[in-house]
Amino acid sequence: GDGGFALWVAIADVAHYVRPGSDLDREARKRGNSTYFPDRVVPMLPDTLSGDLCSLHEGVDRACIAVEMQIDAAGNKLSHRFVRGLMRSPASLNYEEVQAAMDGDINDKVAPLLNDVIRPLYGCYEALKRARAIRQPLELDLPERQIVLNDDGQVTDVAFKDRLDAHRLIEEFMVLANVAAAETLIAQQTPQLFRVHEEPSAEKLDALREVAEAAGMVLAKGQVLKTAHLNKLLSQAKGTDNAELMNIATLRSMTQAYYNPENFGHFGLALRAYAHFTSPIRRYADLIVHRALITAHRWGDDGLSPWDVDNLAGTATQISETERRSMTAERDTTDRYLSAFLSERLGVEMGGRISGIAKLDRKSVV
């Protein structure tokens, strides 16, 4: 009516299939998350679930947990409600074809959904962008590397992934759904795992301030640091030779996000309460949040088990560690592929940039 939107986000009902205390559950908790390498995925759950039963394929009924969110024209979430049920996807579309359609290149698959579904989604995203500009979450601009392999596993290219509006739109909707999950569980006083991100330490900020000053920029001092201050710094650097340096230095000043049964807020996203709800196929945290929602709504006997509740802190530690382990493995693998790619370019001169200098501790060398 007032130019607002009703936004639905539906997520596969993994809790329906993975019951507390089952072998599936124990193995999923042990793995903590799926790990993504350039040539393969090490999944948290078996392919029967991740590739089929919990994949919202088009034209088939799939169990889901969904949240309906009322958004006003300024992009504020007015209310939300969670439901559990079945859904049937009218079409599985990829980011590129949806973006192409919005840019005027419309294929037959997208055409029937363009005016009633896709355009309103972009409209809703525009509204959310207005609210985001006021909230000022950290706007890091660091392109993601994509290692391109041929059938023999040789690196043929190292490209940067395209960041389309279609990607950003889904990301924004997911963040909102995650907020809704956290808020509902807080309101129902249901145990849950929060995604916590604490503000940078004073030491890290001093280091960032030094990098900024060396690059001729200013990071304000003496006030409570907000992401808005960091965004101001990054926008000063935008388009200059120091843009990448400032983005990397800002990233380095950040603490590591982790899972915790207690809510300490999310600094980077500038949110008071945040939980992971949208990826129960590839993150155990989200599965726990799904179970918590089932418990909070009394939807069935497949919610949080007494064991889940008693061991929340242990689960939080466990999956925070597996996440770091996966990140390290993914980074190491990417580095190796990069090295292999560059090993064939011996003798080639390339431009480079120093992104940081560290003092070498004599003791650690010996």
C-alpha positions, 0 to 999 in steps of 0.5 A: 500500500505505502510502497512497501514490500512483503519479502519471503525467504525460504530455506530448506528444512534440513532439521527435518532430515538431520535429527539430534543425536543421529549419526548424520547429526554427529558427523555434521557437528564434527565437520562443522561446515562444508569446505570449498576448494577450486576442484571439489567440495567437502560437504557437511552433509551427504549428497542425497541431502545437499544435492537433492532432498534439501535442494529447492529444485524447480517444480518439486515439493520441498520441505522448508522453513520460511520467513515473511518480512514486511519492509517499508519504502525506506527499507526498514523491517516492520515485522516478520513471521516464520512458517514451516511447510512445503514449497515448490520453486517455479524456476531455478535461475542463476544470478547472471541470467536474472541480472541480464534480464534486468539489464534488458537481455531477457531469456525465455526462462526469466520472462514469465517471472520478470514483472511479478517477481524479479522487478519487485525483488529489485525494488525491495533491494533498492529500499533495503539499500536506503536503510543500509546507507543509514546503518552503515555496515562495513563496506569492504571492497576486496574482489574474490579470486576465482581459480579456473581449472581445466579437466586435468586440474591445471590452472588455466586462469585466475579471475576475479568473481563478478559482483552483480546486483543480483548477488548483492540483492540475495546477500541483503535478503539473507542478512535480513532473514538472519536478523529475523531469526535472531530476533524471534529466538531472543523474543521467545527466550530460546537458546541459540547460537549467535554470530558474533563479531566484536569491534577491533582492539585499540592496538589494531586500530592504532596500526590501521591509523598509521597505515592511513596516515602514511597514505595521507588519510585520516581515521578519526581518534578518541571517539567510539569507533563505528563502521561509519568511520571506517567507511569514510576512510575507505571512501577517501581511498576509493579510486586512488592507488591506495584503495586496495591497501586500505581495504586490506589494512582495514580487513586486517584490523578486524577481529574474527567473527565466531559463534557464541550462545551469548549475544555480543552483537555484530560490529562489521554488519552494524547489527545488534543481534545476528544469527546464521539461519540461511545455510543449514546445508553447509553450516552446522550453526544454521541447523542449530538455529533451525532447531531453535525455531522449531522449538520456539514455535512448537512445530514438532519433536525435531527441535533442540534436544536437551543435549543440544541445549546443554552443549551449546557452548561446546558446539559454538567452540567446535564450529568456530574452530572448524570454520577457521580450519576450513578457511585456512585449508581453502586459503592454503589451497588457493595459494598453492594453485596460484603458485603453480599458475605463477611457476610457469611465468618465471622471468616475467616482470610484474607490478606489485605493491607492498601491503604491510611491513612486519618487524621480525622477532629474532627469537622466532627465526631461530 
